[in-house]
């Protein structure tokens, strides 16, 4: 019997080809024809699975986010809230070839979204999901009810979990950019992240 076609697998094959092109040359000049050549398939096959480049880009971005979450969950579950936060953020930093490629792809998406706002919704949704996850873990690590009824974190007086989560994500985004541009060593980026986590979780500094 002929092997049943796995449509998800085909879409991921094409998305991986798009990611390689995005890392090498950005997204602005990439066409469905370029993706077909990179994947070693016909342009017609690409068009069968993705009607437009924007549709394929949205799928590829979601695939990157799913892989990041999957790696962190596989490595750390079950773990403490602090370990889950650190594990997820380490998966976002470009500390190996896989994560370096993913960071290049996300940067290319940001650049493309700046001139093509219709594609930006995928970025917003992915960032919002990550911030929500981080904030939930920070709440679980130690909830403090402020006089105004808002949650506060023990480690950083006056800062609520939502803002702390946004700050962590912004920190990692900035560190990732500096590692990619070779302004910062990977080990130094991890050290900076750990120092911020120690501050948030109220740990003693060495």
C-alpha positions in Angstrom: 0.0 0.0 0.0 1.2 3.5 -0.8 2.3 5.5 2.3 -0.4 7.8 3.6 0.6 11.4 3.1 1.1 13.3 6.3 0.0 16.8 5.5 1.3 18.3 8.7 4.7 16.8 7.9 4.6 18.3 4.4 3.7 21.7 5.8 6.5 21.5 8.3 9.0 20.5 5.6 8.0 23.7 3.7 8.1 25.8 6.8 11.6 24.6 7.6 12.7 25.6 4.1 11.3 29.0 4.6 13.1 29.3 8.0 16.4 28.5 6.4 15.8 31.1 3.7 14.7 33.6 6.4 17.9 33.1 8.4 20.1 33.4 5.3 18.5 36.3 3.5 15.5 37.7 5.4 11.9 37.3 4.3 11.2 40.4 2.1 12.6 38.9 -1.2 11.6 35.2 -0.5 8.9 33.8 -2.8 7.0 30.5 -2.9 9.2 29.6 -5.8 12.3 30.1 -3.6 10.8 27.9 -0.9 10.0 25.2 -3.4 13.6 25.2 -4.6 15.0 25.1 -1.1 12.7 22.2 -0.1 13.3 20.3 -3.3 9.7 20.2 -4.4 7.5 21.8 -7.1 6.0 25.3 -6.7 2.6 23.6 -7.2 3.1 21.6 -4.1 3.9 24.7 -2.1 0.8 26.4 -3.4 -1.3 23.3 -2.5 -0.4 23.7 1.1 0.0 27.5 1.4 -2.0 29.9 -0.7 0.3 32.9 0.1 3.7 33.5 1.6 2.1 35.3 4.5 0.1 32.1 5.3 3.2 30.0 5.2 5.1 32.5 7.4 2.3 32.5 10.0 2.5 28.7 10.1 6.3 28.7 10.4 6.2 31.2 13.3 3.7 29.1 15.2 5.9 26.0 14.5 8.9 27.8 16.0 6.9 28.7 19.1 5.5 25.2 19.5 9.1 23.7 19.3 10.4 26.1 21.9 7.5 25.2 24.3 7.9 21.5 23.5 11.6 21.5 24.3 11.2 23.3 27.6 8.3 21.0 28.7 10.2 17.9 27.7 13.3 18.8 29.6 11.7 20.3 32.8 8.3 18.7 33.5 7.6 18.4 36.3 9.7 21.3 37.7 9.4 24.2 40.0 8.0 27.5 38.7 11.5 29.0 38.7 13.0 26.1 36.7 10.1 26.4 34.2 10.7 30.1 33.8 14.5 29.6 33.3 14.0 26.6 31.1 11.7 28.4 28.7 13.9 31.5 28.5 17.0 29.4 27.8 15.1 27.8 24.9 14.5 31.3 23.5 18.2 32.3 23.7 20.4 31.3 20.7 22.6 28.9 22.6 23.0 26.3 19.9 22.5 26.0 16.1 18.8 25.1 16.4 18.0 28.1 18.6 20.3 30.4 16.5 18.3 29.6 13.4 15.0 30.2 15.3 16.3 33.6 16.5 17.2 34.6 13.0 13.7 33.6 11.9 12.0 35.6 14.6 14.1 38.6 13.8 13.2 38.3 10.1 9.5 38.1 11.1 9.8 41.3 13.1 11.5 43.1 10.2 8.9 41.9 7.8 6.0 42.7 10.1 7.3 46.3 10.4 6.4 46.8 6.7 3.6 44.3 6.5 1.3 44.8 9.6 -1.0 42.0 8.6 1.6 39.5 9.6 2.2 41.0 13.0 -0.8 39.4 14.7 1.1 36.1 14.9 4.0 37.8 16.6 1.7 39.5 19.1 -0.2 36.3 19.9 3.1 34.3 20.4 4.5 37.0 22.7 1.2 37.3 24.7 1.1 33.5 25.3 4.7 33.5 26.5 4.2 36.5 28.8 1.1 34.8 30.2 3.0 31.6 30.9 5.8 33.4 32.6 3.5 35.5 34.7 1.6 32.4 35.8 4.8 30.8 36.9 5.9 33.9 38.8 2.5 33.9 40.6 2.9 30.2 41.5 6.4 30.9 42.9 5.1 33.2 45.6 1.9 35.2 45.6 1.7 38.4 47.7 -1.5 40.3 47.8 -0.9 44.0 47.8 -3.1 46.6 49.6 -4.6 47.5 46.3 -5.7 43.9 45.6 -3.0 43.3 43.0 -0.5 40.4 43.0 3.0 41.4 44.0 6.2 39.4 43.8 8.3 38.9 47.0 11.6 39.4 45.2 11.0 42.7 43.6 8.8 45.0 45.7 6.1 46.9 43.9 6.4 45.0 40.6 3.5 42.8 39.5 3.9 39.4 37.7 2.6 40.7 34.3 5.3 43.5 34.2 8.0 41.1 35.5 7.1 38.6 32.8 7.3 41.4 30.1 10.6 42.5 31.5 12.0 39.0 31.4 10.9 38.5 27.8 12.4 41.9 26.7 15.6 41.0 28.5 16.0 37.7 26.7 15.0 39.3 23.3 17.8 41.9 23.8 20.3 39.3 24.9 19.5 37.1 22.0 20.1 39.9 19.6 23.5 40.7 21.2 24.5 37.1 21.0 23.5 36.8 17.4 25.6 39.9 16.5 28.5 38.6 18.6 28.5 41.5 21.0 27.9 39.1 23.9 29.1 35.6 24.6 26.4 32.9 25.1 27.8 32.2 28.6 27.5 35.8 29.6 23.9 36.0 28.4 23.0 33.1 30.6 24.8 34.8 33.5 22.8 37.9 33.1 19.5 36.0 32.8 20.3 34.1 36.0 21.1 37.3 37.9 17.7 38.7 36.9 16.0 35.5 38.0 17.8 35.6 41.3 16.5 39.2 41.8 12.9 38.3 40.9 12.8 35.2 43.0 14.4 36.8 46.0 17.6 34.7 46.0 20.9 35.8 47.5 23.5 37.1 45.1 26.9 35.6 45.2 
